């Protein structure tokens, strides 16, 4: 018996190690699958190369906002300080996600002892949703670390198991930790306190006020600990601390019709849902089949299996189950999904599976109830084994499809160069949120200068930003007219920092003058653009060459342009001035001491 147990344990460890290696390799193949993946990696890379504290985390693209807190920057960038290698963030992510999934697997084995263990581990480690998320840096991948203990705690609190595995007091401490963690990574954190509150009421009614106060204190303690990476942001950026994320809360009545879609998406977490993980998304399946015909039959098999799984899991909700807690299981699952549906009425976005990825553990736990009955039969165990093998084969093929363009391997040399030169911009430039644009605008200093016609309003920007976090990445200290910084324009970032003002802030002027210093490096098409517009209508538009003639190359040249304002300008019109090298033109240009004057 001891010998059998020894080899059984050794076999599991070998399988677990192989799974961890495979998951890490797979994550490396899709590191830069899309813009969100790239910018998640950039947050950590910029932290490492600049040493500037990552005050804000994930971008919320549809509202041009950012989630406050340094947690994501530390999770992605921290591993670079341990091992200065492009793959280090992926190794760290796969370690913590593998640990979380393994803990969840141990929990499921405890609750479903008759479920084949090979199926539990194979599903958790290799299912589409745990392979395509939690293996490569993207903010939902890091949510899983907190989602699993949070969901386990909720399940143990709500479902009347004979033996409760997570007691109320440590459970509420865990809940606090998980909420604070998720709050800095994904907007779905708002679901967590709402799902917890009924459990708090149940505990209060069951054990009284003193017990409830203890639970509250423990939850607050856990929350306070996990929010420790948010406090510096609160202190430094109190006025803009939200990062603009409040703009995501809007009444969205169109989501009323999305109930069936939402339920199918939820069941997809526990099925072979693969189409949305294809290069280009589920709408590009035809081009995927054309480019990879060998994977076409495998893909069709998995899509069909995933659809059947989702339908079965929905139907199973209304079927009987021999487990005594089945009623509580259905009630909890339905309540969570109905609440999720209601919450989308106040979200600017339509339901998307990734946006409620934190519920994956709950849906997998629910799915194991009807699947447990099926897996008692040899036929279904064989079918499950075949489908898992097909799924693994598909993901190996998918990895090779991503490898040439989207993998860490294809960007390895560039990332390595960025790390060696301590310049994350070699990989790409970070997105800029609205709150950053607003703070950067303060760099334009307004003064009044006396003239024969009255006071001239002058806006000057010599590109000095006291706050290095919001300093534009287009600024370089290699060449400058007024050290240390000058704004660089090239084919990568082809437009300079802009001057933008509403005309009501200027009130009246008869003449606009723009002065700057330029340092040209083979950029003959570079131009200054000065325009006044209202909506789509240009009220004034002028362009001037900035780098005319080879004699201007390689030295600082002072330039000045001016134009009369020949018509009455409405107060809602916008005045804009910038320098650009219009695509597809090439070259490099630096500008400094940018000045825009309004003469009355």
Backbone torsions as a table, in degrees:
resi	resn	phi	psi	omega
1	UNK	NA	-43.5	-179.5
2	UNK	-65.1	-38.3	179.1
3	UNK	-64.7	-43.4	179.3
4	UNK	-62.7	-43.0	179.3
5	UNK	-65.0	-37.3	179.1
6	UNK	-61.1	-49.3	-178.3
7	UNK	-70.8	-31.1	176.4
8	UNK	-64.3	-42.4	178.5
9	UNK	-66.7	-42.0	178.6
10	UNK	-62.6	-40.9	179.4
11	UNK	-62.8	-43.3	179.2
12	UNK	-63.5	-42.6	-179.8
13	UNK	-63.0	-40.1	178.4
14	UNK	-65.1	-42.5	178.5
15	UNK	-64.1	-42.5	-179.9
16	UNK	-63.9	-43.3	179.3
17	UNK	-63.9	-42.7	177.9
18	UNK	-62.4	-39.6	178.7
19	UNK	-64.1	-42.6	179.2
20	UNK	-62.8	-43.6	179.1
21	UNK	-64.0	-45.0	-179.8
22	UNK	-62.8	-44.9	-179.2
23	UNK	-62.2	-39.9	178.9
24	UNK	-66.1	-44.2	177.2
25	UNK	-60.9	-44.5	-179.2
26	UNK	-62.4	-43.2	178.3
27	UNK	-59.8	-35.0	179.4
28	UNK	-67.0	-25.8	-177.2
29	UNK	-78.0	-16.4	-178.5
30	UNK	-127.5	30.4	-177.7
31	UNK	-59.8	-35.8	-177.4
32	UNK	-118.0	46.3	-176.5
33	UNK	-66.4	-25.6	-179.3
34	UNK	-158.9	178.1	-177.6
35	UNK	-60.2	-40.8	-178.9
36	UNK	-64.0	-37.4	178.4
37	UNK	-66.2	-45.3	179.5
38	UNK	-58.8	-45.9	-174.9
39	UNK	-74.9	-27.1	172.2
40	UNK	-63.4	-45.7	178.2
41	UNK	-64.0	-39.0	-178.5
42	UNK	-64.8	-34.5	178.6
43	UNK	-57.1	-45.8	178.9
44	UNK	-72.0	-40.1	-179.2
45	UNK	-65.6	-39.8	178.8
46	UNK	-65.6	-40.1	176.4
47	UNK	-58.6	-43.6	-178.1
48	UNK	-70.2	-43.3	-173.5
49	UNK	-78.3	-28.9	-178.1
50	UNK	-101.0	-24.9	-175.4
51	UNK	75.2	6.5	179.3
52	UNK	-82.6	129.7	-178.4
53	UNK	-56.9	132.5	-178.5
54	UNK	-81.5	81.8	-172.4
55	UNK	-62.0	-30.7	-178.7
56	UNK	-124.3	157.7	-175.3
57	UNK	-113.1	-124.1	-170.7
58	UNK	-60.4	146.6	174.4
59	UNK	-82.3	140.1	170.4
60	UNK	-108.0	94.0	-163.5
61	UNK	-64.8	-41.9	-172.3
62	UNK	-69.1	-13.9	173.6
63	UNK	-120.6	8.0	179.2
64	UNK	51.4	45.6	-179.9
65	UNK	-122.5	177.5	179.6
66	UNK	-139.5	146.3	177.5
67	UNK	-81.7	126.1	-177.3
68	UNK	-72.5	154.1	178.1
69	UNK	116.4	149.0	-174.7
70	UNK	-93.2	1.8	-170.0
71	UNK	-58.6	-48.8	-177.2
72	UNK	-64.2	-41.4	177.8
73	UNK	-59.5	-38.3	178.8
74	UNK	-71.8	-38.6	-179.6
75	UNK	-67.2	-38.7	-178.9
76	UNK	-85.7	-42.5	-175.7
77	UNK	-85.8	-28.5	-177.9
78	UNK	-55.1	-45.4	180.0
79	UNK	-58.4	-26.6	177.0
80	UNK	-61.2	-34.6	-179.4
81	UNK	-72.6	-24.6	177.2
82	UNK	-80.1	-44.4	178.4
83	UNK	-142.3	112.1	-175.8
84	UNK	-77.3	76.3	-179.2
85	UNK	-144.0	141.4	-177.8
86	UNK	-56.2	-25.1	-175.5
87	UNK	-87.5	-8.4	-173.0
88	UNK	-59.6	-39.7	177.9
89	UNK	-63.0	-32.4	-179.7
90	UNK	-73.2	-36.9	176.6
91	UNK	-62.8	-45.2	-179.7
92	UNK	-64.1	-46.3	179.9
93	UNK	-60.0	-45.0	-178.3
94	UNK	-67.5	-30.7	175.7
95	UNK	-65.1	-49.4	-176.0
96	UNK	-71.7	-36.9	179.2
97	UNK	-69.9	-36.0	177.9
98	UNK	-65.8	-41.0	176.9
99	UNK	-61.4	-45.7	-179.3
100	UNK	-61.9	-45.2	-179.9
101	UNK	-66.7	-34.6	178.8
102	UNK	-69.2	-39.7	174.4
103	UNK	-61.4	-42.5	178.8
104	UNK	-64.3	-39.3	177.6
105	UNK	-62.4	-42.4	177.8
106	UNK	-62.1	-37.5	178.3
107	UNK	-65.4	-45.5	-179.4
108	UNK	-64.3	-38.1	177.4
109	UNK	-63.3	-37.4	177.7
110	UNK	-65.4	-40.3	-177.0
111	UNK	-85.3	-21.7	-179.7
112	UNK	-128.9	69.6	-174.2
113	UNK	-63.0	-23.7	-179.2
114	UNK	-86.5	-7.7	178.2
115	UNK	-73.6	130.5	178.3
116	UNK	-55.6	129.7	-175.5
117	UNK	-65.7	-34.5	179.5
118	UNK	-60.7	-34.1	179.8
119	UNK	-70.5	-41.6	179.8
120	UNK	-57.6	-51.1	-176.9
121	UNK	-69.0	-42.5	-178.9
122	UNK	-63.6	-38.9	-179.2
123	UNK	-70.0	-46.4	-177.2
124	UNK	-67.1	-36.3	-175.8
125	UNK	-86.0	-26.2	-170.9
126	UNK	-125.2	3.3	179.2
127	UNK	-67.7	156.1	-175.0
128	UNK	-53.4	-42.5	-174.2
129	UNK	-76.9	-24.3	176.5
130	UNK	-91.4	-18.3	175.5
131	UNK	-82.9	-41.9	-174.9
132	UNK	-83.5	-20.8	167.3
133	UNK	-120.4	154.2	-178.3
134	UNK	81.1	0.8	175.7
135	UNK	-112.7	-16.9	-178.0
136	UNK	-136.1	148.1	-173.9
137	UNK	-63.2	113.4	171.8
138	UNK	-161.0	143.0	-167.1
139	UNK	-55.9	-38.0	177.1
140	UNK	-62.0	-25.8	179.0
141	UNK	-60.3	-36.6	-179.3
142	UNK	-81.7	-18.0	178.0
143	UNK	-66.8	-33.1	-176.1
144	UNK	-57.0	-34.6	179.9
145	UNK	-57.2	-36.4	179.3
146	UNK	-93.3	-30.3	-175.9
147	UNK	-63.6	-38.6	-176.5
148	UNK	-65.3	-53.4	177.3
149	UNK	-64.1	-32.6	178.9
150	UNK	-63.8	-49.3	-178.1
151	UNK	-66.5	-40.6	177.5
152	UNK	-59.0	-42.4	179.5
153	UNK	-63.5	-42.8	177.5
154	UNK	-62.4	-46.6	-179.2
155	UNK	-57.9	-46.9	-178.1
156	UNK	-66.0	-27.6	179.2
157	UNK	-81.3	-39.1	-174.6
158	UNK	-85.8	-37.8	-173.8
159	UNK	-89.2	133.4	-174.9
160	UNK	-82.3	63.7	175.1
161	UNK	-67.9	149.7	179.1
162	UNK	-60.3	-41.9	178.3
163	UNK	-117.4	116.4	179.9
164	UNK	-83.0	123.6	-175.1
165	UNK	-84.7	-24.2	178.7
166	UNK	-124.2	111.3	-179.6
167	UNK	-68.5	162.3	-173.8
168	UNK	-62.0	-45.7	-174.0
169	UNK	-67.0	-52.9	174.6
170	UNK	-63.7	-29.7	179.0
171	UNK	-62.7	-43.6	-179.5
172	UNK	-71.9	-29.6	173.1
173	UNK	-64.6	-42.9	177.1
174	UNK	-62.3	-42.1	179.1
175	UNK	-59.0	-44.7	178.2
176	UNK	-60.4	-44.5	177.5
177	UNK	-59.0	-44.8	-175.4
178	UNK	-69.0	-37.6	178.8
179	UNK	-65.1	-46.8	179.8
180	UNK	-62.5	-37.4	177.5
181	UNK	-63.7	-53.0	-175.2
182	UNK	-67.9	-30.4	-178.9
183	UNK	-56.7	-30.9	-177.6
184	UNK	-93.9	2.9	-175.3
185	UNK	-121.4	-31.7	-173.5
186	UNK	-158.0	144.5	-178.0
187	UNK	-68.7	-12.4	178.4
188	UNK	-68.0	-5.4	178.5
189	UNK	-58.9	-26.0	-177.5
190	UNK	-62.5	-22.1	177.1
191	UNK	-69.7	-29.8	-169.1
192	UNK	-66.2	-50.3	177.7
193	UNK	-64.8	-32.3	179.4
194	UNK	-67.9	-37.4	177.6
195	UNK	-74.3	-23.3	-178.7
196	UNK	-83.0	-32.8	-171.8
197	UNK	-57.2	-46.2	177.7
198	UNK	-59.9	-34.2	177.2
199	UNK	-65.3	-39.0	176.8
200	UNK	-61.0	-43.0	178.7
201	UNK	-62.8	-42.1	178.6
202	UNK	-61.1	-44.3	179.5
203	UNK	-65.4	-37.9	179.1
204	UNK	-62.1	-47.8	-179.4
205	UNK	-66.4	-32.6	-175.4
206	UNK	-76.3	-41.0	-170.7
207	UNK	-125.5	1.8	171.6
208	UNK	95.4	177.4	-172.5
209	UNK	-68.1	-41.3	-178.7
210	UNK	-60.6	-44.1	178.1
211	UNK	-62.4	-42.8	-179.7
212	UNK	-63.7	-39.5	178.4
213	UNK	-65.5	-37.3	177.8
214	UNK	-64.9	-41.9	178.2
215	UNK	-63.0	-41.1	178.7
216	UNK	-61.8	-45.4	179.6
217	UNK	-62.2	-41.0	-179.9
218	UNK	-68.1	-39.4	178.1
219	UNK	-64.3	-42.3	178.9
220	UNK	-64.9	-38.5	178.2
221	UNK	-62.5	-47.1	177.9
222	UNK	-61.0	-42.2	178.6
223	UNK	-62.9	-43.7	-178.6
224	UNK	-62.6	-37.6	179.9
225	UNK	-67.6	-48.3	-175.7
226	UNK	-73.3	-17.7	177.5
227	UNK	-89.8	8.1	-177.6
228	UNK	-60.5	-25.6	178.2
229	UNK	-85.2	-3.4	176.7
230	UNK	-95.7	-28.3	-175.2
231	UNK	-56.7	-43.6	178.9
232	UNK	-58.6	-36.9	177.8
233	UNK	-65.7	-40.7	178.5
234	UNK	-61.5	-41.3	-178.7
235	UNK	-69.9	-43.7	-173.5
236	UNK	-80.6	-38.7	-174.2
237	UNK	-121.8	45.3	-176.7
238	UNK	-54.2	-39.3	-176.0
239	UNK	-70.5	-25.6	-179.5
240	UNK	-125.1	23.8	-169.8
241	UNK	-58.0	-30.2	-177.9
242	UNK	-68.7	-17.6	-178.7
243	UNK	70.1	8.9	179.6
244	UNK	86.3	7.2	-175.0
245	UNK	-69.1	-18.3	178.9
246	UNK	-63.2	-19.7	179.6
247	UNK	-69.6	-10.1	178.6
248	UNK	-80.7	-11.2	-179.7
249	UNK	-91.3	104.7	178.6
250	UNK	-145.5	143.3	177.1
251	UNK	-69.7	127.5	-173.6
252	UNK	-130.2	82.8	-174.4
253	UNK	-63.1	-24.4	-179.1
254	UNK	-61.6	-22.4	-179.9
255	UNK	-73.3	-6.7	177.2
256	UNK	-59.0	-33.6	-176.2
257	UNK	-82.4	-0.4	-171.2
258	UNK	-96.5	14.5	-177.8
259	UNK	-60.9	-50.6	179.0
260	UNK	-59.9	-42.0	179.5
261	UNK	-61.1	-40.8	-179.2
262	UNK	-63.7	-43.1	-178.9
263	UNK	-65.9	-40.4	178.1
264	UNK	-65.6	-40.4	178.0
265	UNK	-62.5	-40.0	-179.9
266	UNK	-63.4	-44.0	179.0
267	UNK	-67.3	-22.5	178.6
268	UNK	-61.8	-25.8	177.7
269	UNK	-61.6	-26.6	-178.0
270	UNK	-109.9	25.1	-178.7
271	UNK	-138.4	177.8	178.7
272	UNK	-84.7	60.1	176.9
273	UNK	-82.7	112.4	-172.2
274	UNK	-126.6	-19.0	-171.6
275	UNK	-58.0	-40.3	-175.7
276	UNK	-72.3	-7.9	177.9
277	UNK	-94.8	1.1	176.5
278	UNK	-70.1	152.3	174.9
279	UNK	-56.5	124.7	-177.6
280	UNK	89.6	-7.2	178.7
281	UNK	91.5	178.7	-172.9
282	UNK	-67.0	-21.3	178.9
283	UNK	-76.7	-9.6	-178.0
284	UNK	-105.0	24.6	-176.2
285	UNK	-65.8	-31.5	179.7
286	UNK	-64.7	-45.8	179.4
287	UNK	-66.7	-32.2	177.1
288	UNK	-65.7	-43.8	178.5
289	UNK	-63.1	-38.5	179.8
290	UNK	-66.0	-42.8	-178.0
291	UNK	-75.5	-28.3	-176.0
292	UNK	-133.9	68.6	-176.0
293	UNK	-60.9	-28.2	-179.8
294	UNK	-63.9	-32.0	-178.5
295	UNK	-84.0	-9.4	-175.3
296	UNK	-58.7	-52.9	-179.2
297	UNK	-62.9	-36.9	178.0
298	UNK	-63.2	-42.7	-179.8
299	UNK	-62.5	-43.6	-179.2
300	UNK	-62.4	-41.9	178.8
301	UNK	-60.4	-45.7	-178.0
302	UNK	-69.8	-38.0	177.7
303	UNK	-62.0	-44.7	178.8
304	UNK	-63.3	-43.4	179.3
305	UNK	-63.4	-41.5	179.5
306	UNK	-64.3	-39.9	178.6
307	UNK	-65.2	-44.8	179.0
308	UNK	-62.8	-42.4	177.7
309	UNK	-57.7	-48.6	-177.2
310	UNK	-62.2	-43.1	179.0
311	UNK	-63.8	-43.7	179.8
312	UNK	-61.9	-42.2	-179.0
313	UNK	-66.2	-32.9	176.2
314	UNK	-71.3	-42.8	179.2
315	UNK	-66.3	-38.9	-177.6
316	UNK	-60.4	-22.8	178.5
317	UNK	-58.6	-31.7	-175.8
318	UNK	-97.7	1.8	-179.3
319	UNK	-96.4	161.6	178.0
320	UNK	-76.9	155.0	176.8
321	UNK	-142.7	140.1	-175.0
322	UNK	-72.4	-12.4	-178.4
323	UNK	-72.7	133.2	-176.1
324	UNK	-64.6	-26.0	-177.4
325	UNK	-89.8	6.8	-174.5
326	UNK	-57.3	-37.9	179.0
327	UNK	-62.2	-43.8	178.6
328	UNK	-66.3	-36.5	178.9
329	UNK	-62.0	-47.8	-179.8
330	UNK	-64.6	-41.5	-178.7
331	UNK	-63.3	-44.8	-180.0
332	UNK	-64.3	-46.2	-179.0
333	UNK	-62.2	-46.4	-179.5
334	UNK	-64.1	-42.4	-178.9
335	UNK	-62.2	-42.2	179.8
336	UNK	-64.3	-44.0	-178.1
337	UNK	-68.7	-38.0	176.9
338	UNK	-65.7	-42.1	177.3
339	UNK	-63.4	-40.0	177.3
340	UNK	-60.5	-43.2	178.4
341	UNK	-60.0	-45.6	179.4
342	UNK	-63.8	-39.6	-177.9
343	UNK	-62.8	-30.2	179.9
344	UNK	-70.9	-15.1	174.9
345	UNK	-68.9	-16.5	-179.3
346	UNK	-116.3	23.8	178.6
347	UNK	-116.0	141.3	179.3
348	UNK	-68.9	-17.4	-175.9
349	UNK	-104.1	155.2	170.2
350	UNK	-80.1	160.4	-177.8
351	UNK	-57.8	131.9	174.3
352	UNK	-137.3	135.7	-173.9
353	UNK	-55.2	-40.2	-177.1
354	UNK	-62.5	-27.6	-175.1
355	UNK	-74.2	-18.3	174.7
356	UNK	-125.5	38.9	178.6
357	UNK	-59.5	-26.3	-179.4
358	UNK	-62.1	-17.0	179.6
359	UNK	-88.4	-1.0	-179.2
360	UNK	-52.1	-47.4	-179.1
361	UNK	-59.0	-37.0	179.6
362	UNK	-64.6	-44.6	-177.3
363	UNK	-70.0	-35.2	176.4
364	UNK	-67.0	-43.2	177.0
365	UNK	-59.3	-44.9	177.7
366	UNK	-61.1	-44.5	-176.3
367	UNK	-63.0	-28.1	-178.1
368	UNK	-67.8	-21.7	178.4
369	UNK	-66.3	-56.2	176.6
370	UNK	-69.2	-32.2	-179.9
371	UNK	-68.4	-29.1	-179.5
372	UNK	-59.2	-39.4	179.2
373	UNK	-66.4	-43.3	-179.2
374	UNK	-63.9	-40.5	-173.1
375	UNK	-73.5	-0.7	174.2
376	UNK	-78.1	-15.1	-177.8
377	UNK	-100.3	138.4	-176.7
378	UNK	-59.4	-41.2	-177.8
379	UNK	-57.7	-47.6	-177.9
380	UNK	-70.8	-30.6	175.5
381	UNK	-66.2	-38.8	178.2
382	UNK	-67.8	-41.3	177.6
383	UNK	-61.6	-43.5	179.3
384	UNK	-61.5	-41.4	-179.5
385	UNK	-64.0	-42.1	179.5
386	UNK	-64.7	-45.6	-178.5
387	UNK	-65.0	-37.8	177.4
388	UNK	-65.4	-37.5	176.9
389	UNK	-67.0	-41.5	177.1
390	UNK	-63.3	-41.9	178.9
391	UNK	-60.9	-43.5	179.7
392	UNK	-65.3	-41.1	177.4
393	UNK	-61.9	-43.4	179.0
394	UNK	-59.5	-44.5	-176.4
395	UNK	-71.3	-28.9	172.1
396	UNK	-64.5	-44.8	176.9
397	UNK	-63.7	-39.7	178.8
398	UNK	-64.4	-37.8	178.2
399	UNK	-61.0	-42.3	179.1
400	UNK	-70.7	-25.7	175.0
401	UNK	-69.5	-35.5	179.6
402	UNK	-80.9	-23.0	-169.4
403	UNK	-54.6	-46.4	-173.1
404	UNK	-64.1	-34.6	-171.5
405	UNK	-117.8	-32.1	-168.7
406	UNK	-108.7	-2.9	-173.0
407	UNK	-85.5	162.4	172.4
408	UNK	-65.1	-33.8	179.5
409	UNK	-59.6	-41.4	-178.2
410	UNK	-71.8	-18.6	179.2
411	UNK	-110.5	5.7	-170.4
412	UNK	-57.9	-48.2	-176.7
413	UNK	-62.9	-38.3	-179.4
414	UNK	-67.8	-43.4	178.3
415	UNK	-64.8	-41.4	178.9
416	UNK	-61.1	-41.7	177.9
417	UNK	-64.1	-42.0	178.4
418	UNK	-60.8	-38.5	179.4
419	UNK	-70.2	-41.2	-179.2
420	UNK	-67.4	-38.8	-178.8
421	UNK	-90.4	0.8	179.3
422	UNK	54.6	47.8	-177.5
423	UNK	-145.3	96.1	-178.6
424	UNK	-65.7	-16.9	-179.1
425	UNK	-65.9	-18.8	176.9
426	UNK	-64.5	-27.8	175.0
427	UNK	-83.5	-50.3	176.7
428	UNK	-178.8	172.4	177.2
429	UNK	-97.4	143.6	177.3
430	UNK	-72.0	150.1	171.4
431	UNK	-62.8	157.5	178.8
432	UNK	-119.9	123.3	179.8
433	UNK	-82.9	163.0	-178.8
434	UNK	-58.1	-40.9	-178.3
435	UNK	-63.7	-32.2	177.7
436	UNK	-69.9	-42.1	177.0
437	UNK	-57.4	-42.3	-177.4
438	UNK	-64.9	-41.4	178.8
439	UNK	-71.5	-35.3	178.4
440	UNK	-65.1	-30.2	-177.7
441	UNK	-62.1	-22.8	179.6
442	UNK	-66.7	-13.6	178.5
443	UNK	-69.7	-18.4	175.5
444	UNK	-80.5	108.2	-177.4
445	UNK	-89.7	124.9	-179.4
446	UNK	-97.1	129.9	176.2
447	UNK	-138.2	163.9	175.9
448	UNK	-115.2	135.9	177.9
449	UNK	-121.6	137.6	-178.7
450	UNK	-70.9	144.4	175.1
451	UNK	-151.0	171.7	179.9
452	UNK	-63.9	-27.3	-178.0
453	UNK	-92.9	0.0	-177.7
454	UNK	121.3	-169.5	-176.9
455	UNK	-74.8	126.4	177.8
456	UNK	-92.0	126.0	178.2
457	UNK	-85.3	119.2	-175.2
458	UNK	-120.1	126.9	174.2
459	UNK	-108.1	125.3	-176.5
460	UNK	-125.4	138.3	176.6
461	UNK	-137.2	112.0	174.9
462	UNK	-103.9	18.9	171.6
463	UNK	62.6	38.4	174.1
464	UNK	-102.8	116.5	-179.3
465	UNK	-119.2	115.7	-179.5
466	UNK	-65.0	-34.5	-179.5
467	UNK	-89.7	108.0	-176.1
468	UNK	-69.9	-19.7	179.2
469	UNK	-68.7	-39.7	-178.5
470	UNK	-93.0	1.4	178.4
471	UNK	-60.0	126.7	-179.1
472	UNK	-58.1	140.6	-179.6
473	UNK	-74.2	-7.7	176.0
474	UNK	-81.0	-1.6	178.9
475	UNK	-90.6	134.5	179.8
476	UNK	-129.6	148.9	179.3
477	UNK	-105.0	12.4	179.3
478	UNK	-75.8	-36.2	179.7
479	UNK	-137.5	130.2	176.6
480	UNK	-158.8	147.2	176.1
481	UNK	-81.6	-37.3	176.2
482	UNK	-123.2	89.8	-172.6
483	UNK	-51.6	150.4	10.2
484	UNK	-99.0	-13.8	-165.6
485	UNK	-111.3	146.1	169.4
486	UNK	-139.8	154.3	-177.8
487	UNK	-90.4	126.9	-178.3
488	UNK	-100.3	136.1	174.9
489	UNK	-123.4	130.3	177.6
490	UNK	-152.5	-168.8	-176.4
491	UNK	-70.4	-17.9	177.4
492	UNK	-81.5	-49.3	178.5
493	UNK	-125.2	91.6	-161.7
494	UNK	-90.6	3.7	178.9
495	UNK	-129.0	140.6	-177.0
496	UNK	-77.9	174.4	167.6
497	UNK	-57.9	135.0	-172.9
498	UNK	-101.7	149.0	166.0
499	UNK	-95.8	125.9	-179.6
500	UNK	-139.4	126.6	175.8
501	UNK	-146.4	146.0	168.1
502	UNK	-72.0	145.1	-177.6
503	UNK	-66.6	-23.0	178.5
504	UNK	-66.6	-22.2	176.3
505	UNK	-77.1	-14.9	-179.3
506	UNK	-103.7	-29.9	176.9
507	UNK	73.1	-69.7	-177.0
508	UNK	-147.7	139.7	171.8
509	UNK	-158.3	151.7	177.3
510	UNK	-109.1	-10.2	-174.7
511	UNK	-152.6	135.4	177.8
512	UNK	-116.2	130.4	-179.3
513	UNK	-124.9	134.9	177.9
514	UNK	-121.1	127.8	177.3
515	UNK	-126.9	144.0	177.8
516	UNK	-161.5	169.8	173.2
517	UNK	-116.3	135.7	-176.9
518	UNK	-124.1	148.7	178.1
519	UNK	-132.2	102.8	-170.5
520	UNK	-97.3	141.1	174.3
521	UNK	-132.0	85.2	178.3
522	UNK	55.8	55.2	177.8
523	UNK	-128.6	65.9	-172.9
524	UNK	-64.9	-22.0	-177.3
525	UNK	-94.8	3.3	179.5
526	UNK	-62.2	142.4	-175.6
527	UNK	-146.7	150.8	170.4
528	UNK	-92.7	133.8	177.4
529	UNK	-115.4	125.6	175.5
530	UNK	-124.5	121.1	-177.6
531	UNK	-145.6	151.3	170.7
532	UNK	-124.4	127.9	-175.2
533	UNK	-145.2	158.5	174.6
534	UNK	-133.8	114.6	-174.3
535	UNK	64.3	-126.6	179.0
536	UNK	-94.4	1.4	-175.1
537	UNK	-98.4	124.3	174.5
538	UNK	-81.9	119.5	176.3
539	UNK	-89.7	-26.4	175.1
540	UNK	-156.1	134.4	-178.4
541	UNK	-148.2	120.4	179.3
542	UNK	-136.2	144.6	176.7
543	UNK	-129.3	143.3	-179.4
544	UNK	-137.5	139.5	175.5
545	UNK	-67.3	138.9	-179.0
546	UNK	-106.5	-27.8	-176.3
547	UNK	-125.1	57.9	-178.7
548	UNK	-84.9	117.4	176.5
549	UNK	93.7	143.0	-179.2
550	UNK	-67.0	-20.9	-177.7
551	UNK	-65.7	-17.9	179.9
552	UNK	-85.1	-14.0	-175.5
553	UNK	-69.7	137.5	172.2
554	UNK	78.4	16.2	176.5
555	UNK	-152.9	157.3	-179.8
556	UNK	-79.6	129.5	179.4
557	UNK	-123.0	130.3	176.1
558	UNK	-85.7	129.1	-177.8
559	UNK	-125.1	151.8	177.8
560	UNK	-149.0	134.0	179.1
561	UNK	-134.6	150.4	179.5
562	UNK	-152.0	154.1	179.9
563	UNK	-149.4	144.6	175.0
564	UNK	-76.7	146.4	173.5
565	UNK	-96.4	108.3	-167.3
566	UNK	-97.8	4.1	179.8
567	UNK	-141.8	164.5	176.8
568	UNK	-73.2	126.7	-176.6
569	UNK	-101.3	125.7	177.2
570	UNK	-65.9	151.9	-176.0
571	UNK	-63.9	-26.2	-178.7
572	UNK	-83.3	-2.4	177.7
573	UNK	-70.1	158.4	-177.3
574	UNK	-117.8	133.5	174.6
575	UNK	-100.2	131.8	-175.8
576	UNK	-139.0	139.3	176.0
577	UNK	-143.1	135.1	179.5
578	UNK	-161.6	166.5	175.7
579	UNK	-115.2	140.5	-178.6
580	UNK	-145.7	157.4	166.4
581	UNK	-113.2	97.1	-171.1
582	UNK	-62.9	131.0	177.2
583	UNK	-60.9	147.0	6.1
584	UNK	-94.5	22.7	-178.4
585	UNK	-63.7	152.3	-178.5
586	UNK	-112.2	175.0	177.4
587	UNK	124.1	175.9	179.6
588	UNK	-137.5	141.6	-177.2
589	UNK	-145.4	139.2	172.5
590	UNK	-116.0	141.6	173.6
591	UNK	-128.3	154.9	-180.0
592	UNK	-152.8	166.1	177.7
593	UNK	48.7	56.1	-178.6
594	UNK	-78.1	127.3	-175.3
595	UNK	-138.2	131.5	176.9
596	UNK	-124.9	123.7	-175.3
597	UNK	-119.9	143.1	178.4
598	UNK	-120.3	112.1	-176.1
599	UNK	-95.1	127.2	-178.1
600	UNK	-71.2	NA	NA
